[in-house]
Amino acid sequence: MLTRLQSPKVSTRISATYELEKSDFEDSQILAAVRESLPSDDPDLLDISIMRLLLRGSDVCSMERVLIHVESTRDDRVFSSGILSLSGLARHFPDVGEKVLRRFELLPVERLSPENMALLAENIEGLRDMTA
């Protein structure tokens, strides 16, 4: 699995990342290999890496890097997976909820699609309820 996660071929890395289960993230080498995909320019690899790291891996240490992607991406899918994954992480680790909420509230909504505007509003409301 580690070899596939570190493959120079993006499609192999996407496939390997997609197959990861929660228990796989107990291996620090697996976790590090998936984190290495966060700087990727490939939206498919970035999308699946965000979801696996934050939801299956519960990797709070990758939260800041994912927040930066969410704040700067123009890709609707990367944005939505980031919002959903960060919200899921905040539900598992309520102590990060305030930080995620503050960053979500600062996102420029004018560049978002109507679907992502609604998704963001819904997740902001959920985080407000959780942190109240």
Secondary structure as UniProt FT lines:
FT   HELIX           2..5
FT   HELIX           10..19
FT   HELIX           22..26
FT   HELIX           28..35
FT   TURN            36..39
FT   HELIX           43..51
FT   HELIX           52..56
FT   HELIX           60..62
FT   HELIX           63..72
FT   HELIX           76..92
FT   HELIX           94..96
FT   HELIX           97..105
FT   HELIX           109..111
FT   HELIX           114..131
//
